Amino acid sequence: MNAVNIAGLVLAVGLVVFLVAALLFPERF
């Protein structure tokens, strides 16, 4: 894997975690 693939994977995982957190804890957003 190159740096671009790793960066994209990190961004995708971070976005999924953020969306799950927003769904579970809507009062914090």
LINJO-V325715 format. One record per residue. RES is the residue in three letters. PHI is phi in radians with two decimals (999 if undefined). D_FIRST is the distance of its C-alpha to the first C-alpha in Angstrom with 1 decimal. Layout:
res | phi | d_first
RES | PHI | D_FIRST
RES | PHI | D_FIRST
This chain:
res | phi | d_first
MET | 999 | 0.0
ASN | -1.74 | 3.8
ALA | -1.12 | 6.8
VAL | -1.16 | 8.1
ASN | -1.12 | 6.1
ILE | -1.13 | 6.8
ALA | -1.12 | 10.2
GLY | -1.12 | 10.9
LEU | -1.14 | 10.4
VAL | -1.10 | 12.6
LEU | -1.14 | 15.1
ALA | -1.14 | 15.4
VAL | -1.13 | 16.1
GLY | -1.10 | 18.4
LEU | -1.16 | 20.2
VAL | -1.10 | 20.9
VAL | -1.08 | 22.2
PHE | -1.12 | 24.4
LEU | -1.14 | 25.8
VAL | -1.12 | 26.6
ALA | -1.12 | 28.3
ALA | -1.14 | 30.2
LEU | -1.30 | 31.4
LEU | -1.39 | 32.5
PHE | -2.22 | 34.0
PRO | -1.11 | 35.3
GLU | -1.24 | 38.0
ARG | -1.57 | 35.5
PHE | -2.01 | 34.1
